[in-house]
Amino acid sequence: MSNVTNWIPIKFAAAAAIVSLAACAASPPPNEKIAVARASVQRAEQSGAQEFAPVEIATARDKLGRAERAAADHEAEPATMLAEQANVDAELAEATAQEHRSRQAALQLDASLQALRQESVHAAPLPPPPPAAAPQPPTE
C-alpha cells in the first residue's frame, strides 16, 4: 500500500504538467497578431493619421505597446486581445485619415469648379463672327 500512496503525488504532478502544457498549446504566442497590429499602425501613420486621427492612432500605439509588454511577460491571452484591439484602432485611424483627405480633395475640387464657373460668367462675350460675303454670280 505504501507503494501506491507514493505514486499518487507523482500522478497528480504529471497530470498537472500535462494540463499546463495543453493550456500553453491551446493559446499560441501572440507574435503574429502583434506583427499584424504593428503593420496596421505603420500604415495608419503613413496615411496621415497623426494629423487627421490623433486620438485613434494614439490609442492604437498604446494598445500595441501594452500587447508587446504582455507578450514579453508571457501573458498570451491579454497580449492577443490587446494586439487585436490595436489592429482595429489602427485601421480606424487609417480610415479616418483617408476620409479627411478625401473630404479635403472634394472641397478643393468644388472650389476649382466654382472658380471656373465664375470665370466663364464674367468673361467678355465673344465678338460676333464677320458677315459672310455675298455670293457673286459666276462670270462667263
C-alpha positions, 0 to 999 in steps of 0.5 A, spaced: 500 500 500 505 504 501 507 503 494 501 506 491 500 512 496 507 514 493 505 514 486 499 518 487 503 525 488 507 523 482 500 522 478 497 528 480 504 532 478 504 529 471 497 530 470 498 537 472 504 538 467 500 535 462 494 540 463 499 546 463 502 544 457 495 543 453 493 550 456 500 553 453 498 549 446 491 551 446 493 559 446 499 560 441 504 566 442 501 572 440 507 574 435 503 574 429 497 578 431 502 583 434 506 583 427 499 584 424 497 590 429 504 593 428 503 593 420 496 596 421 499 602 425 505 603 420 500 604 415 495 608 419 501 613 420 503 613 413 496 615 411 496 621 415 493 619 421 497 623 426 494 629 423 487 627 421 486 621 427 490 623 433 486 620 438 485 613 434 492 612 432 494 614 439 490 609 442 492 604 437 500 605 439 498 604 446 494 598 445 500 595 441 505 597 446 501 594 452 500 587 447 508 587 446 509 588 454 504 582 455 507 578 450 514 579 453 511 577 460 508 571 457 501 573 458 498 570 451 491 571 452 491 579 454 497 580 449 492 577 443 486 581 445 490 587 446 494 586 439 487 585 436 484 591 439 490 595 436 489 592 429 482 595 429 484 602 432 489 602 427 485 601 421 480 606 424 485 611 424 487 609 417 480 610 415 479 616 418 485 619 415 483 617 408 476 620 409 479 627 411 483 627 405 478 625 401 473 630 404 479 635 403 480 633 395 472 634 394 472 641 397 478 643 393 475 640 387 468 644 388 472 650 389 476 649 382 469 648 379 466 654 382 472 658 380 471 656 373 464 657 373 465 664 375 470 665 370 466 663 364 460 668 367 464 674 367 468 673 361 467 678 355 462 675 350 465 673 344 465 678 338 460 676 333 463 672 327 464 677 320 458 677 315 459 672 310 460 675 303 455 675 298 455 670 293 457 673 286 454 670 280 459 666 276 462 670 270 462 667 263 
